[in-house]
């Protein structure tokens, strides 16, 4: 089977398209593999070094991921997202299996684990922009919304299945079994990706690939800044995530402790997030299109932000869980529309760079708010911090409402 193909003449529903399903299977296997890898790394690090060293190992992968993310978008546009995704999965598979063998024959200590985390962070900086840039090359524009919904469901599956599978593997055979299972999943992902066909770019769409990398990056940033829809869309996504990330992660831990809800209460709220996000993904996957996409996106961000702030003032775990379900449903809907709109309105030659910028703000910069949110909750309590963060997140939706071009943006039929 060849790696490229002409665009299909008739639109095939994404859930019946073998090419899309192969991509989805590869993406799901890779995401579950990531969960197993992180759990095995956590376990190996705590057994090989001090708590401080273990924490360093778990955090060190975020540095190259954030630092190289924008460059990853340039690489995706220069060499093609399919080639970069395949190369990334091949490197991850080879490296993790090498570490598995090393753990079988020796006790390497903490520093090889830190090196492994660095390599994975760097490879993620290439993988994430490329995997996000693939859908417009494997399906028709009218199916991009459905593909985003299917991708959201895959993320939920990976979240739900990854931790238990990783726990079983580590319990059965220690970090060696965990790393080995993750490597096997990356191998499955690689095989499926090799069978995915992508549409070739037209000669005009591929222009600029031979320019220096720095010039390509600057050109991509200028393209986003000058685009009537992408510029406010990126600002909306960045502001929303910056306000959302701290409370939704470290904030929930501290809130549960402050209110005496314990780990079980925190688990129920996170479960509400997951159920809501899964329902949003299922809705997008079934419907395939959201009318008045820009308007729905903006109001979903505002509504999800209000629900996020309400969690800190909920009188019980039950009401906090209900608020968490609303957060997951609305922010999941908003996130899916953000991804679909970005892929719909972006010139194919810039897809990698646009995806890298959105991913940079959502997974690269946003985690930097964790220590700020933690320190603020320690100083002033959860209520004021959740309210301020919700207001910041809602400001992203206000940006969308104020930008006429984004407010009126529509998805293809």
N, C-alpha and C positions, 0 to 999 in steps of 0.2 A: 504494500500500500504506500502510495507516495505521501510526502509531507505537505504538499500544497495542492490546491484545487481551485477551479474557477468558482465564483459565487453561484449559488443555486438559482435556477430560473424561477422555481416556485417555492413559496415560503413553507417550510415544514415546521410544525409545532416543536418547540425545544424539547419537550418531554418525550417526543417520539423520534428525535434525531439521534442516531447512534453516535455521530461525531460529538455532539454536545454531551451525551451521556458518558462517553469515554473521558472527556475533559472533566466532567463532574466527578466521576469515579476517581480519577487521578488526584483531583483537588481534595476530595474527602480523605483518601488514603494518606495524602501528605499531611493534612491537618491532624488526623488521629496520630500519625507518626510523630508530629511535633509534640503532642500532649505526652506521649510515651517517653519521648526523648527528655523533655523537661523534668518529668517525674523521676526518671532514672538518674538524670544529672543531679537533681536535688538530693537523692538518696546517696549517690556515690560521693558527693561533695561533703555531706555531713559525716560520712564514715571516714573520709580521708583527711580532714583538716578540722580546725577550730570553727566555732560558729561564725566568727567574723570572716574567716577565709571562705566558708561555705556561702555566706551572703555575697561576698565579692564575686565568686564564681557565677552565681545566679544573676548578678547584675551586670557583669562585664559584657555579655552579649548585646546589651542594649546600646552600647557606645558605637560600635561599627554599624549597627543597623540604622541608627539615626544619622550618623556622619556620612554614610555612603548612599542613603536612600535616593537622593536627587540624582546622583551619578548612576544609580541603577536604572532610572528612567531613561537616561541617555543611552545606556547600553542596550536596553530593550528596543529603542527606536532605531539604533544603528544596526544591530544584528538580527532583529526580529524577535518578538516575544516567545515564540515557540522554541527557537534554538536556545534562548537564555534560560527558559524554564526547564528544558531537558538537561542542559548543562548543570543548572543549580541542583536539581534532584540527583543527578549522577554524583556530584561532589558530596552532597550530604550522605548519600548511601555509602560511598566509598569510605568517607571519613569515619562515620559512625560504626561501620563494620570493622574498620581498623582498630578503633578504640575498644570494641568488643573483644577482639582477639588479644589486645594488649592486657585487658583486665583478666582474661583467662590465664595468661602465662605469667603475670607479674602484678605487683601492687604499685602502680605508677605514682601515687601521691596526688596532691591537689593541683599542681601546675599543668600537667597534661589536660586535666579537666577544664581549667581556665582557657587553655589554648583551644580546646574543642568548642567552648562557648563563644570565643572570639570568631572562630571560623564560621560557626552557624549564624552568628549575627551578621557577618559580612555577606554570607550567601543569601540570607533573608533579604538583605538590601537589594539584591538582584532578583530574587524570586518574586517578591510581593508586587513590584510594579509590573513585571512581565505577566504574571498570572491574571492580574486585573485588566491587562490590555488585550488578552486573548479573546474574550467573548465576541467583540465586533468582527473578528477575523474568522469565527467559526459558525456564526449564525447570522440571520438577517436582522436589520434594525428593529423590525416589529416584534422580535422575540427577545430583545435584550432585557426587558422588564421581567419576563418569565425566567430567564437565565439568572438574573440577580436574585429572584426569589428562591430558586433552586440552590443557588450558592449559599444563601442565608440558612436554608434547611440543612445543608451540608455542614455549616459551621456549628449549628445546634447539635447535630449528630456527633460531631467531633468533640464538642464540649461535654456532652452527656456520656459518650462511650469511652473517651480517651483516658480519663482518670481511673475508672474501674479496671479497664484493661491493663493500664500501666501498673496499678496496684497489684493485680493478680500476677503479672509477669515478674515484678520485683519480689513479691512474696514467694513465688515458686523458685526463682533462681537468682535473686539479687539483681544488682545493677546490670550484670552481664546479660541476663534474660531480657531486661527492659530495653537496653540498647539494641540487642539483637532483634527484638520484635519491632522496634522503630525502624531499624535498617531494612527489615523485610518489607514493611509498609512503604518505605521510600522506593524500594525496588519495584513493588507493584505499581506505584504511581508512575515510575519511569517507563515501565512497559506500556501502560495505557497512554501516556503522553506521546510515545513514539508512534502510536496509531492514530493520533489526532491530525486531521487535515486542516490547513488554514488557507484562507484566501490570499493570493498574491496581491501586493500593492501595485496600483497602476504606476507608470513611470513618473507622472507628476506628483503622486502621493509619496513616493520614495525620495523626493528631492531633499538634499541637505545631509544625507547620510555620511558623506565623505568629509564634511566640515570637521574642524578640531572639536574635541569633546567639550571644552569650555565654551566655545561659541554655540554649540548645540544646546547646552544647558541655558545659557543666557537667552538664546532665541526662544526656547520653550517657556521661560518665565515671562518674556515679553509677549508671547502668544497668549498666555493666560491673562496677563494684565490688560491686554487690548480686546479681549473677547467679551461681548456683551452679556453672555450667560455664564461663562466659566469664571470670570472674575468675582462676581457676587456669590456664585456657588461655592467656590473655594473658601471665601471668607465665612460664609454661613457654616460650612462643615468644620472649619478650624475653630471658630468661636464656640460653636455648640460643643465640640469635643473637649475643648479646654475647660469649660465650665462643668462638663459632665464627668470627666474621668476621675477627679479626686474624690468626690462624694460617692461615686458608684463603686469605688474600689476600697481604698483605705478608710474612707468615711463610713462605710457600712460596718466595718469591723469596730471602729471606735463608737459609733452610735449604739450598736448592740451591747457593747460593754457599759456604756453610759446609762442605758435604759434597763439594764439587767435582763436582756433578752437572751443572752448567751449565744453560743455557736449555732444552736438549733434555730433560733430566731433569725439570725443572719442567713442561714441556709434557706429558710422559707422565703425570705425577701429575694435572695438571688434566684431561687427557683421561680418566683413570680416574674422576674426579669426574663428568664429563659423561656418560660411559657409564652409570655407576651411577644417576645421577639420571634419565636417559632411560629406563632399565629400570623404575625405580619408577613413573614417569609412565605408561609403557605398561601396567604391571600394573594400576594404578588405572583407566586408561581402558578396559581390557578387562573387568575384573571388575566395576567400577562400585560396589563396596561392600567395605568392610573390616570383618569381624566383630570385635567387642570393640575398637572404634575407639580409645577412650581408653587402654586398656591397651597396645595395639599402638603408639600414638603415644608413650607414655612410654618403653617399652622401646626403640623405634627411636631416640629421642633419646639415650638412654644408650649404646646400641650404637654409634651414629654418633660419639659423643663419644670413646669408647674407641678407635675406629679412627683418629680424627683425631690423638689423642695418640700412637698407634703409628707414625704416619708419621715422626716425628722420630727414632725409634729403629730404623727399618728398616735392615737392613744393605746394601741395594742399591736401585737405582731400581725393579727389578722388584717387590720386596716393597712398596716405598712406593706404587707404582702400584696394586697389589692392595688395599692399605689404603685408597687414595683411592677405588677403586671401591666398597668397602664403605661409606665415608663418604657418597658420592653416593647409593647405594642406600637406606641407612637414613635419612639426613637428608631425602632426597627423599620417601620414604614418609611420614616424620613431618610434613614441611611440607605435603604434600597433605592429610593427615588434619586438620591444624590448620585449613587453609583451609575444608575441607568442614564440619567441626564448627562453626566460627564462623558460616558461612552457614546451617547447619541450625538452630541453637538461637537465633539472633538474631531478635528481633521485626523485621519488615520495615521499620518506621519508623526503626530504629536501624542499619540495615545500613551506611550510608555512614560513620557515626561509628565503629562497631566496626571496620570495615575500615581506616579511617584510623589508629586507635590501633595495630592490629597492624602496619600498614605503617610507621608512625612508628618503632617499635622495631626493625623488621627492616631497613629501608633508610635511615632517617633518623639514628637514634642509633648503630647498630652501627658505621658507618664511623669514628666518633670513636675507636674502639679501635685503628685502624691505627697512628697514631704511638706509642701506648702500647706496643703489641706490638713495633713496630720498635725502640724504645728499650730495651725489656726484653731482646730477643734480643741487641742489641748489648752489653748489660751482662753477661748471664748465659748466653748461648747459646740455641740453639733448643730443646734437650731440656727444660729446666725450664719454659720459657714454654709450649711445646706441652702439657706435662703439666698445668700450672696452668690453662690455658685449657680443656683437655678436661674437667677437673674442674668448672670453672664451668659449661660447657655441659651436662654430665651432671646438674648440680644442677637444671636445668630439667626433665629427665625425672623426677627424684626428687620435685619438686613435683607433677607429674602423678600419680605413684603414691600420694603421701600424700593427695591430694584425692580423697575417695571419689566425689564427684559426677562428676569428670572421669574417674577410673579406670573407672567403670561407664558412661560415655557411649557411646551407640550411634548409628550412622548410620541413616537411614530405609531401609526395605526397598523 
